[in-house]
């Protein structure tokens, strides 16, 4: 029994080393540029097949990294949702959408790689679907998106789709750029992740509530 416990602990520790190494390498170099062998070496594993043994394919490894962070991000979003209630204020719903990731990154301390990891995965054609699928599996995220939609009943469908794409790009790439700047010791416009989230909320609220000047989108 004791032997099985020790073995399970060793396997858990090895998996964690691999996840951390993979997240960092994917964040810094891109998903396509990093092999499972490089991940194994960076994780200090003498066996170059360690990634395959513990996780399977690269897609499986990416999914495991996303799920490693998902529970904490979900907890933050659920707390924000409870505070938002049945609000009809766009800012409240945008806050629920934006703040979970920056708050999670702040809790992780420095350095972090997850924001850059997400940006790299979302720009990789072969892996993009994994991130989308994992994100949309969150009931709380779907609830946030539904709440935001209810606040914008008069927005034409075309404009809604366009602005949703703009918001996604900002939510994905601005945290990644801030994370990169912090890793490189470069100055950032905002002092903390919380302040950065506030600026991002301001910008996205402005996008959603901006006047519509091209009525051709009404169809």
N, C-alpha and C positions, 0 to 999 in steps of 0.2 A: 504493500500500500504506500509506504513512504517512498519507495523507488519510483512508483508511478507519479506521485506528487512532484518529486524532483524533476522527473522527465517532463511533465506538463509545464512546470515553471521554466525549464530550459527552452522548450519549444516556444512558449509565450514570449520569452525575452528575445529569442532569435527573430521571431516574427516582427516584434516591435523595432528591432534594429534595422530590419529590411524595409519596413514601412517608412521609417525616418529617413534612411538613406535615399530611397526611391523618391520620396516627396521633394527632398532637397535637389537631387540631380534633375528631376523633371522640371522643377521650378527654374533652375539656373540654365539648363541647356535645351529644354524642350523634350517632349515625349519621344518623338521619332529618333532623336539623336542619342538616346541612352538605351543600351542593351541590358538584358537581364543579367548578363555576366558582369557588367560594370556596376550594377546595383549590388550584386553579391559581394564584389570586391570592396565597395565602399562601406558595406555593412560589416566588414571584417570576417566574412565567411570564406573559409578555405575551399569549400565545395562550390564551384561556379554554377552548379545547378540548383542552388539553395532557393532561389526565387521560384523556380518551377515546382520544386518539391513542396514548398509551403503555400504557394498561392496559385500556381497554374500558369496561365498566360499573362501577358502584360496588361490586357484588359481586366483580368481578374485582380491584378495588383492595383490598378488604378481605382477600381471599384472599392477595394478594401481601404485605400487611403481616404476616399470620400466618406465612407461609412465611419471611419475612425473619428472624423470631425463632426459628423452629422448630428450625433446625439446632443452634443453641447450647443450647437447652433440651433437645434430644434428647441431646446430648453429656453434659450434666450427669446426666440420668436414667440413661444407660448406665453412667456411672461409679458411680453409687449402686447400680445393679443388680449390678454386678460385686462391690462390697463386701458386698452383702446375701447373695449366693449362694443357698442353699436354706433360708434362715432360716424358722423357724416363729413368729417374734415379730411380732405385729401392728405394733409400733412401727417396725420396720425397713421394712416395706412402706408404711406411712403416710408415713414419711420420704421414700421414693422418689417418692411421689405429690405431696408438698407442696413439697419443697425446690428442685426445678429452677427454678421461676419466680422465687422470691425471690433465689436465687443469680445468676440471669441479670440481674435488675434491679440487684443490687449491682455486678455487673461493668460494667453500662452507665454507672454513675455518675449524677450528679444534674444536671438533672432527668430523670425518665423519665415516660412516658405509657402504656406498654404494659399495665400492670395495669388501668388505667381503660379503656383501649381494649377489652380483653377483656370487662370487665364491661358496657360499653355494647353491644357486639355481641351478647353472650349475652342481653341484655334487649330486643333489637330482634327482633320476630317475623319480619321478613323476612330477617334475616341470621343468626339463631341457628343454623340448620342448617349454615352454612359452618363455624363454629367447631367444632361437634360432629363434622362430617365430617373436618376437618383433624386434630383431636385423635385420633380413633379410627383414623386412618391410620398412627399411630405404633406400630410393633411393640413398642417398649419400654413404652409406656403400657399396651398390652393385657397384656403380661407382668406388669406391676406389679399390675394389677387381678386377674389370675388368682392371683398369689401371695397377695394379700390375701384373696381368697375361700377359699383353702386353709386359712388360719389361723382361719376362722370357720365351720367345718362345721356347727355345731349352731344357728346363728342362723336363726330362722324366715324364710322368704322375704319376708313382708311387712315384718318389722322390717329385714331387710337392705336392701330397697328404700328404706324410709323413712330409714334412717341414711345410705345412700349419697347421697340427695338433700341431707340436712343437711350432709354433708361437702363436697359440690360447692359449696354456697352459701358455706361458709366459705372454701374454697380460692379461689373466684372473687372474693368481695367484700372480705375482710379485706386482702389485698394492695392492692386498689384504694383502700380507705379510707386505708391507711398512705401510699400514694403521693400521694393528694390532700393529706393533712396535711403531708407533706414539702414539696409544691409551694407550700402556703400558709404555710409557716413555723410550723406549729402543732406542739405537743409530741406525741410518740408514746409508747405504753406501753413499747416496747422500743427500745434505742439503735441497733441495726443490723438489716439484713435477715436476717442469720443468726439473731439472737436472736428476731426476729419469727417466723421459720419454726419455731424450737423451740417457741414458745408455741402456734403453730397445730398442730403435731404433737401436743403434749400434749392439746389440746382434742379433736382428732379421734380420738385413741386412746381418750380417755374416752367419746366418743360410741359408738364401735364396741363397747367392752367394758362399757358400762353394763348393769345387770341389766334383764331384760325383765319388766315388771309386768303387761302386758295380754296374756294368753295367747290372746285371740281372734285375734291375729296369727299363730298357729301354723298356720292352714290355708293 
